[in-house]
Amino acid sequence: MPNKETNTDFEVRSLDTICINASELKHPWWYNFKYVLAGTLFGIVLTKAEVISWFRIQEMFRLQSFHMFGVIGSAIFVGAVSIWIIKKYKIKTMYGEEIDLHPKSFNKGQVIGGLLFGFGWAMTGACPGPLFAQIGTGTTVIIITLLSAIAGTWVYGLIREKLPH
């Protein structure tokens, strides 16, 4: 009997909304400058709000300050309201493409991944969003954290199909 291999690429890719909602539009290379501008403004906001401060992050994990919990709670609230508005009014992208939000099922891998993320965040004082803002402010030791995050993503890509999804 021949070895029949099942293609699970769709199932694995369906876990990633970016793979489903990827735009089919092609733009000139200089269209990406808007993302550089948005990222720069985001970095400035993170810096001014002290969200990239190692001391603020340590205060949060030691339950000594409400500052970071307030920022994170505000982000969750804004995100939830934004998703509600997108669904209710069927908002499209700025290019007129439909936004399709797929339901996600809960699994134990999310808890394990969340714990790993939290431990890494507590140890390094950095999460993916502020990494570049921290480097931009001169905290160059965070380059090690950035390289570690890239290595971790690469390892995850290697072992992804063996993990519980």
N, C-alpha and C positions, 0 to 999 in steps of 0.2 A: 504494500500500500504506500503510495507516495506521501511524503511529508507535506501536508497542506499548511501553509503559513497564513494566519489570519492578519489582515491589515487593520490595525487598531489606530492608525494615524488620526482618523477623524475623531475618535473618542478622546484621544489624548489632546489633540488640538482644540477640541470643544471646551476643554477646561480653561483655555486662555481666551478671554473675550477679545483680545487684540487680534487673534487669528481670525475670528469671525467677523469683527467689525473693521477689518483693515480696509482702508480706502483703495479704490481701484483707480483713482485719479493720479495723473502724473504731472508734476510741476517742475519748473526750472529749479536748479540747485539753490538759487538765492532766496527762494521762498522759505528756507529753513532759518533765515535770520530772525524771523518773528519768534521762533522758539528760543533763540539765543537771548533776545530781548526779554521774553517772558521769564526765562530762567534767571536772568540777571535781576529783574525786578523781584522775583520770588526770593532770591538770595538776600537781597537788601531787606525785604520784609522779615525774613527769618532772623537776620542779624539784629535789626532794630528791636524785634520782639524778644530778643535774648533766647530764642529757641535753640540756637546752636551752642549755647554756653554749656560747657561740661559741668559747671557748678549747678546750673539750673536743672540739668538732667539728673545729677546725683541727688539734689533736693527732692525731686519727684520720686525716685526709687527708694529713698529713705523716708518717704511720707512726711517731709518737713515743710513743703510748700505747695500751695494750690496752683501756682503759676502755670506749670506745664499741663496739669490736668484741665485747667481752664482753656488753654490753647487747643488741646486735643479734643476736649468736649465740644468746643466751638466748631472745630473742623468736622466732627461727626455730625453735628446739627446742620451745618451748612450743606454737607454732602447729602444727608438724608432729604432735606428740603429740595435740593437741586435735582435729585433723582425723582422725587415725587412730581416736580414741575415738568421734567422731561417726559415722564410717562403720561401724566394727565393731559398735557397740551401737545403731545407727540412732536416735540421739538426735534428739528433736524440739525445736522452739522452746518457750519457756515458755507459749505459747498452744496447743501441741499440733500445730503445723503441721510437716510433713516438711521436712527440710533436704535440698535436692537440689544436690549439688556436681557440676558439669559439667566434663568434661576440657577443657583449653585446648590449642590447638596453638601451637607456637613459630613466631615470624616475626621478620624483621629489624627491624620497627618497635619491638619490645620492646627491642632492643639500642640503637637510636637514642634512644628515649624514656628508657631507663635512663641513658644517657650525658648527655642533656640535664638530667635530674633531678639526677644527681651533680654536674655542673658548677654548676648553680644552688645546690645545697646547699653545695658548697664555697665558692662566692663569697659567699653571704649568711649562711651559718651557720644556716640554718633549713630545715626540711622541714615538710610540711603538719601533722603531728601537733603538734609543739611551737610552731607559729606563735602560737596563741592564748595558750599559757602564757607565751611570751616577752613578748607584749603585756601580759599580766596582771601580769607582774613589773616593768613599767615601761619595758621596752625598746621604746619607741614607734616607733623608726625602722623596726621590723619591719612596721609598717603598710604601708610601701611594698612590702615583699616580699609581703604578703598581697594587696594590690591587684594586683600583678604576677601572682601565682598565679591570681587570679580572671580577669584579662585573658587569660592564657594558656589557661585552661580555655575561655573564651568563643571564642577564636580556634580552638582545637582543635575545638569544636563546629561552627564554620563550615566547616572544611576536612576534617572527619573522613572523609567518604565518598571523598575524593580520596587519602587516605593508604593505605599498604599495611597491610592487616589480615590 
